[in-house]
Amino acid sequence: MSDIAPSRTSRDVREEIQQTRPFRSSSQEALIALMRTASVLSRRVARVVEPH
């Protein structure tokens, strides 16, 4: 595990997904953040495209 303090972004991602423990690595955190972003964007695109 890293001895670097969690960044503000790290806390935000953990709060959004309601995870109480720190991520195992910065790579895991980045992947989860990317997947979360993809999910948000996918839902937004679906809302725009759905009526058409």
N, C-alpha and C positions, 0 to 999 in steps of 0.2 A: 504494500500500500504506500501511497505517496504521503510525504510529510508536509505537503503544501496544503494550506488552508483552503476550504472550498470557496469558490468564487461566488459572486452574487448570482450569476447565471446558473450555477450548479444548484443553489438553493431553490431558485425559481423552478427549474425542471423537476426537482424532487417534490416540491409542493404541488405542482400541476398534476403529477402522476401519483401523488399521495404516498411517496416512498419515504420512510423514516430513516433508513440507513444510508450512509454515503455510498456512492458508486464504487465498484471495485477498482476501476481505472478511469483515466481521462478518456480512453478510447470507448469504453462502455458508455460513459456519459455522453460523448459526442454522438454515438450511434442512436441512443435513446432520444436525444434532442432532435436529431435528423428525422427519425421515424415520427416523432410527435409533430414536427413541422410539416412533414409530408401528409400526415393525417388531416391536419387543420386545412391545408391547401386543397386537398382532395375534396373535403366536405364543402368548401367554399365554391369550388369549380362545379360540383354536382348541383348546388343550389342555383347557380347561374344557368347551367345547361338544361336542367330538368324541365323548365317551362317550355323549352323549344322542342 
